[in-house]
Amino acid sequence: MKLKKDGKVSKQGEGGGKPPKFSNEKDLQESLTKYAGHCDTKKEMPNKAGLCLFLCMDRSTYNDYKKKYPHTIKGIENLIENTWIQRLSGNSPTGAIFYLKNAFKEFYKDRQETDITSGGEKIAGINYIIPNGDNNKTNT
């Protein structure tokens, strides 16, 4: 433990670093509410990138808060998703479709993905007859 010149304890090198922007869930919730109000006032579509910009944080920090306060972040993500869903009923829903498929890709997809790897196990080779008339030989 080191003492600074002003007599305070320095946490540098001991897991210190920059303190979190939001020390508790209530502070985060207040900022998320302000973002929703900002979007409403400015008539802007809320989105995850705009939220990070408003909160002055990068995407990895946002994801850290999402892990720490999942219910609070899920609330703002539900608002964002619902706002974009409302745009689907407009004249040009293409941008909303694109945003939903990328920002909420676990829920919105055009295709079904099929796992043909047999659960990660090696697939056995297939024996077949060589069509040259010699039916006694097989390949794997």
N, C-alpha and C positions, 0 to 999 in steps of 0.2 A: 504494500500500500504506500503510495507516494503522497506527499503533501504539496499543494500548490503554494505559490508565493503568498497568496491571500489567506493561507491556513486551511483551506478546504481540501477535502480528500479527492485525489484524482483517481478516476476509475479507468484511465487509459491503460490498455493492455490487460485488463481484467474483466473482459466481457462488456466493457463500457460501450462507447460509440454514441451515435446520434440518438437522442431520446425519441420515443415514438410520437408521431403527430397527434394521435388520439390516445390519451392515457386510459380511457374507459369507453364503454359501449355507448353511454349517454352522449358524450361529446361527438362521437361518430354519427349517431342518429341525428343529432341537431344539424350537422353539416350536410347529411344526406337530405334532410327536409329542406334546407336552404337551397340545395341544388335543384330539387323538384320545383320549388318556388321560382327560382331563377329561370328555369326552362319555361315555366308557365308565363312569367312576365315577358320574357324575350320572344315568346312564341317559337321556341326551338324544340326540336325532337330530342328527348333525353336519350343518351346512349352511353356505353361504357367508356369510350374514349373521352367524351365530354365530361363525364363524371371524374375521371382521373385528372383531367386538366383543371377542373374546378377545385378539386381537393389538393392540387399541386403535388401529385404523386405519380410514380410510374406504375406500369401494369403489375410488376412483381410485388410491389408494396401493397397494391390493391388486393392481389391474390393472398398475401399474408394476412390482411385484415379479414378476408373472406374465410380463411381457416380459423381465425381467432374469434370472429363474431359472425358465424354463418347465418343466423336468423335475421340479423340486422341487414346484412348485405343482400340476402335473398329477398327482403322486402323491397329494396330499391330496384333489384333486377326484375322483380315481378312487375313493378311500375313501368320500367323500360320496355319489357316484353309486351305488356298490354298496350302501351302506346303505339308500338310498331304493328301489333296485330290490328289495331283500329285502322291503320293506313291501308290494310289489305282491301278494304271495301271501296277505296277511291278509284279514280280513273286510271291511275298508273301505279299498280302495286309492285312493280318489278324491284324497285329499290328496297321496299319493305321485305320482300321475299329474300333478296340477297342478304340484307342485314340479319334477319332471323336465322337463316341457314348458317351464317358464319358466327354470329355472336352467341347463338343458342344451339350450336350444332348437335348437341346431344338429344335435342327434341325435334328439330326440323331437318329432314333429309329428303332428297328426291329418290334415293335408291335404297335397296336393302343390301346389307353386307352379309355375305355368307362365308363362314369359316370352313374351308375344305382341308384343313391340315390335320384332321382327325385328333383334335385336342392337343396338338403339339407332338403327337407320336409319329414316328416314321411310318410312311405308307409303304406297305409291302409291294415288291415288284410284281409285274403281271407276266405270266408265262403265255407265250403265243407260238403258233406253228409257223415255220418259215414256208412261204408259198412256192418253193422251188421243186416240189415233188418229194423232197427228203423229209418225211413226216416224223422221223425218229429224233430229229434235233429240235430243241426248244431254246429260246433265249429268255433271259430275265432282265 
